Amino acid sequence: MIKAKKSLGQNFLIDKNIVNKIIEIVDIKNKTILEVGPGTGFLTTSILKKKPKKLYVVEKDYELALFLKKEFQEKITIINKDILKINESLLSQERFIVFGNLPYNISTEILCKWILNLKDNKIWFDNLILMFQKEVADRIISKYNSQKYGRLSILANWKLDIRKIIDIKPSCFSPKPKVDSSLLFFSLKKDYLRLKNPYNLEKITRVFFNHRRKMIKKPYNQLFLGNNEILSKLNIDLNLRPQNLNFETYYKLTDEYEKLRS
């Protein structure tokens, strides 16, 4: 009997209706699939029925990895490692469709890693179909001028179009989490502002949102030394607060930041 480990943030999906919704989002026949956090293989079984070209699963838990090996034999490729320590672009020459019931305790860390390390010349996925705590999902899809808008929203929406598929009740998992979950679908944008170093976007948002209730004058001056040309160019009012600036303004600010340091 496999038991979920609280230390690894494990909550196994057990609802067949939710699984059916997940695997119908995109056509995965003859596609290369990466599943993160397969647990006991409930979703894995349904993915295989759709006849993908190849299915990789990443499972950090050694006991679960052994269980999956016994259960699925050669039908899947098991990677018994920490997802945060894997370079996904080296796993396959083909782009993945990624499914993930992400461990709640590291879900934002996983997503940020994928976004910030995604190379324009080596895109390793076509779509991400990921489950988060509802509270985290709401932050990811929030728009500016809202309380939940912040660094995660800005980073996630830089290269990706995102839509919510469904909210999921705790009863769909074992053990039951104490919160609702949400399933999000991510696809690559055709157009986005190219940055030299994505971690500059992480830095800009970190400095601005360090005091999210205060006006942006102080963080702006800290980063741009009071440069008035950029303020005029981007039409920025320093009396605004961080959540009042839209996605594009943060991307353009990062671009200007890089130009100043080139």
C-alpha positions as CSV (number, residue, x, y, z in Angstrom):
1,M,0.0,0.0,0.0
2,I,1.6,3.3,-1.2
3,K,1.0,6.2,1.2
4,A,1.4,9.8,0.3
5,K,4.3,11.6,1.9
6,K,3.5,14.9,3.4
7,S,7.2,16.0,3.3
8,L,7.0,15.7,-0.5
9,G,3.7,17.6,-0.8
10,Q,2.0,14.5,-2.2
11,N,-1.8,14.4,-2.9
12,F,-2.7,11.7,-5.3
13,L,-5.5,12.4,-7.9
14,I,-8.2,9.8,-7.6
15,D,-11.2,11.3,-9.5
16,K,-11.8,9.7,-13.0
17,N,-13.9,12.6,-14.2
18,I,-11.1,15.1,-13.6
19,V,-8.6,12.8,-15.3
20,N,-10.8,12.6,-18.3
21,K,-11.0,16.4,-18.5
22,I,-7.2,16.6,-18.2
23,I,-6.4,14.2,-21.0
24,E,-9.0,15.7,-23.4
25,I,-7.5,19.3,-23.3
26,V,-5.1,18.6,-26.2
27,D,-4.5,15.7,-28.6
28,I,-1.6,13.7,-27.3
29,K,-1.6,10.8,-29.8
30,N,1.9,10.3,-31.1
31,K,3.2,13.2,-29.0
32,T,6.1,13.1,-26.5
33,I,4.7,13.5,-23.0
34,L,6.3,14.5,-19.7
35,E,4.4,13.8,-16.5
36,V,5.6,15.4,-13.3
37,G,4.5,13.8,-10.0
38,P,2.7,10.8,-11.4
39,G,2.1,9.4,-7.9
40,T,0.5,5.9,-8.2
41,G,0.0,6.3,-12.0
42,F,-3.7,7.1,-12.1
43,L,-3.3,9.8,-14.7
44,T,-0.4,7.9,-16.3
45,T,-2.7,5.0,-17.2
46,S,-5.1,7.3,-19.0
47,I,-2.3,9.1,-20.8
48,L,-1.1,5.7,-22.2
49,K,-4.6,4.9,-23.5
50,K,-4.3,7.9,-25.7
51,K,-1.2,6.3,-27.4
52,P,1.5,8.9,-27.0
53,K,4.8,8.4,-28.9
54,K,6.7,8.3,-25.6
55,L,5.9,9.0,-22.0
56,Y,8.5,10.2,-19.5
57,V,7.6,10.5,-15.8
58,V,9.6,12.4,-13.2
59,E,9.1,10.9,-9.7
60,K,11.4,12.0,-6.8
61,D,10.0,9.4,-4.4
62,Y,12.1,6.2,-4.7
63,E,9.4,3.9,-3.5
64,L,6.9,5.3,-5.9
65,A,9.4,5.1,-8.8
66,L,9.8,1.3,-8.0
67,F,6.0,0.9,-7.9
68,L,5.6,2.7,-11.2
69,K,8.4,0.5,-12.8
70,K,6.6,-2.6,-11.6
71,E,3.2,-1.3,-12.8
72,F,4.1,0.0,-16.2
73,Q,7.3,-1.9,-17.1
74,E,8.7,-0.6,-20.4
75,K,5.7,1.5,-21.3
76,I,7.1,4.6,-19.6
77,T,10.6,6.1,-18.9
78,I,11.0,6.8,-15.2
79,I,13.3,9.5,-14.0
80,N,13.8,9.1,-10.3
81,K,15.1,12.6,-9.6
82,D,14.0,16.0,-8.2
83,I,12.3,18.0,-10.9
84,L,14.1,21.1,-9.7
85,K,17.4,19.5,-10.6
86,I,16.6,18.3,-14.1
87,N,17.4,20.0,-17.4
88,E,14.2,19.1,-19.3
89,S,15.6,20.3,-22.6
90,L,18.2,17.4,-22.5
91,L,15.6,14.7,-22.1
92,S,14.3,14.6,-25.6
93,Q,14.9,16.2,-29.1
94,E,11.1,16.6,-29.4
95,R,9.0,19.1,-27.6
96,F,6.9,17.8,-24.7
97,I,3.4,18.2,-23.7
98,V,3.7,18.4,-19.9
99,F,1.2,17.1,-17.4
100,G,1.7,17.8,-13.7
101,N,-0.1,17.4,-10.4
102,L,2.7,19.5,-8.9
103,P,3.7,19.1,-5.3
104,Y,2.1,22.1,-3.7
105,N,5.1,23.0,-1.6
106,I,7.3,23.7,-4.7
107,S,4.8,24.3,-7.5
108,T,5.7,28.0,-7.9
109,E,9.4,27.2,-7.8
110,I,8.9,24.6,-10.6
111,L,7.0,27.1,-12.8
112,C,9.5,29.9,-12.2
113,K,12.4,27.6,-13.0
114,W,10.7,26.6,-16.3
115,I,10.0,30.2,-17.3
116,L,13.3,31.8,-16.3
117,N,15.5,29.0,-17.8
118,L,13.5,28.7,-21.1
119,K,15.9,29.5,-24.0
120,D,14.4,31.2,-27.0
121,N,16.5,28.9,-29.2
122,K,15.7,25.7,-27.3
123,I,12.0,25.6,-26.4
124,W,11.4,22.2,-24.9
125,F,7.6,22.1,-24.5
126,D,4.5,23.0,-26.5
127,N,2.0,23.0,-23.6
128,L,1.9,22.8,-19.9
129,I,-1.2,21.3,-18.2
130,L,-0.6,21.9,-14.5
131,M,-2.4,21.6,-11.2
132,F,-1.9,24.2,-8.4
133,Q,-3.5,25.2,-5.2
134,K,-6.4,27.5,-6.2
135,E,-4.8,30.4,-4.4
136,V,-1.6,30.0,-6.4
137,A,-3.5,29.6,-9.7
138,D,-5.4,32.8,-9.0
139,R,-2.1,34.6,-8.5
140,I,-0.8,33.2,-11.8
141,I,-3.8,34.3,-13.9
142,S,-4.5,37.6,-12.1
143,K,-4.4,40.9,-14.0
144,Y,-3.0,44.3,-12.9
145,N,-4.9,46.5,-10.5
146,S,-5.9,43.5,-8.5
147,Q,-4.8,42.3,-5.0
148,K,-3.5,39.0,-6.3
149,Y,-1.5,40.5,-9.1
150,G,2.2,40.3,-8.5
151,R,5.6,38.8,-9.4
152,L,4.2,35.4,-10.2
153,S,1.6,36.8,-12.6
154,I,4.2,38.9,-14.4
155,L,6.7,36.1,-14.8
156,A,4.1,33.5,-15.9
157,N,2.5,35.8,-18.5
158,W,5.7,36.9,-20.1
159,K,6.1,34.0,-22.6
160,L,2.9,32.1,-22.0
161,D,-0.8,32.4,-22.6
162,I,-2.7,30.9,-19.7
163,R,-6.3,29.9,-19.1
164,K,-8.0,28.1,-16.2
165,I,-9.6,24.9,-17.1
166,I,-11.4,23.9,-13.9
167,D,-11.4,24.2,-10.1
168,I,-11.0,20.9,-8.3
169,K,-12.4,20.0,-4.9
170,P,-10.2,18.3,-2.2
171,S,-12.4,15.2,-2.4
172,C,-10.7,14.4,-5.8
173,F,-7.4,13.7,-4.1
174,S,-6.1,11.2,-1.5
175,P,-5.2,12.4,1.1
176,K,-7.6,15.3,0.8
177,P,-5.8,18.6,0.8
178,K,-7.2,21.4,2.9
179,V,-7.7,23.7,0.0
180,D,-9.2,23.7,-3.5
181,S,-7.0,23.2,-6.6
182,S,-7.1,24.6,-10.1
183,L,-6.0,23.2,-13.4
184,L,-4.3,25.6,-15.7
185,F,-3.4,25.3,-19.4
186,F,-0.3,27.1,-20.7
187,S,0.7,27.6,-24.3
188,L,3.6,29.5,-25.8
189,K,3.1,33.0,-27.1
190,K,4.1,33.7,-30.6
191,D,5.3,37.2,-29.7
192,Y,6.9,38.4,-26.5
193,L,9.6,40.9,-25.7
194,R,13.0,39.1,-25.9
195,L,15.2,39.8,-22.9
196,K,19.0,39.2,-22.6
197,N,18.7,37.7,-19.1
198,P,15.3,36.6,-17.8
199,Y,16.6,36.9,-14.3
200,N,16.6,40.6,-14.8
201,L,12.8,40.4,-14.9
202,E,12.9,38.4,-11.7
203,K,15.0,41.2,-10.2
204,I,12.8,44.1,-11.4
205,T,9.7,42.5,-10.0
206,R,11.3,41.5,-6.7
207,V,12.5,45.1,-6.1
208,F,9.2,46.6,-7.1
209,F,7.0,44.2,-5.1
210,N,9.2,44.2,-2.0
211,H,6.9,47.0,-0.7
212,R,3.8,46.4,-2.8
213,R,1.6,48.8,-0.8
214,K,4.0,51.7,-1.3
215,M,4.5,54.0,-4.3
216,I,7.0,52.8,-6.9
217,K,9.2,56.0,-6.7
218,K,11.7,54.4,-4.3
219,P,12.2,51.0,-6.2
220,Y,12.3,52.9,-9.5
221,N,15.0,55.2,-8.3
222,Q,16.9,52.3,-6.8
223,L,17.0,50.5,-10.1
224,F,17.1,53.4,-12.6
225,L,18.8,56.2,-10.6
226,G,15.9,58.6,-11.3
227,N,16.1,58.3,-15.1
228,N,13.3,60.6,-16.3
229,E,13.7,59.6,-20.0
230,I,12.5,56.1,-19.2
231,L,9.5,57.4,-17.2
232,S,8.5,59.6,-20.2
233,K,9.1,56.8,-22.7
234,L,7.0,54.3,-20.8
235,N,4.5,56.8,-19.5
236,I,5.0,55.8,-15.8
237,D,3.6,57.7,-12.9
238,L,5.9,57.2,-9.8
239,N,2.8,57.8,-7.5
240,L,1.4,54.4,-8.6
241,R,1.9,51.2,-6.7
242,P,3.5,48.1,-8.1
243,Q,0.2,46.3,-8.8
244,N,-0.9,49.3,-11.0
245,L,1.6,48.6,-13.7
246,N,0.6,46.1,-16.4
247,F,2.6,43.1,-17.7
248,E,4.0,45.0,-20.7
249,T,5.3,47.8,-18.5
250,Y,7.4,45.4,-16.4
251,Y,8.8,43.7,-19.6
252,K,9.7,47.1,-21.1
253,L,11.2,48.2,-17.8
254,T,13.4,45.1,-17.8
255,D,14.4,45.8,-21.4
256,E,15.4,49.4,-20.5
257,Y,17.3,48.1,-17.4
258,E,19.3,45.8,-19.7
259,K,20.0,48.6,-22.2
260,L,21.4,50.8,-19.4
261,R,23.8,48.0,-18.4
262,S,24.9,46.9,-21.9
